[in-house]
Amino acid sequence: MREAEFERLPGYRRIAVDEHGRVVHAVDCALPGRLVLLPRRHLESMAELTGTEAASLGGG
């Protein structure tokens, strides 16, 4: 998701944002309440997150 797309989301879908990533509520999926973690930079795998990025997204 690009920055402009995130900014256009309704407030109830934009859960959290900081310099490392964003958390959005995925409302159009089969799992109610599903949250998606989106790093701000392109990654091939979540294993590429730095320690700071992982901590920011709740993984550290």
ABEGO torsion letter per residue (X at the ends): XBAAAAAABBAAABABBBAABBBBBBABBABBGBBBBBBABBBABAAABBAAAAAAAGAX
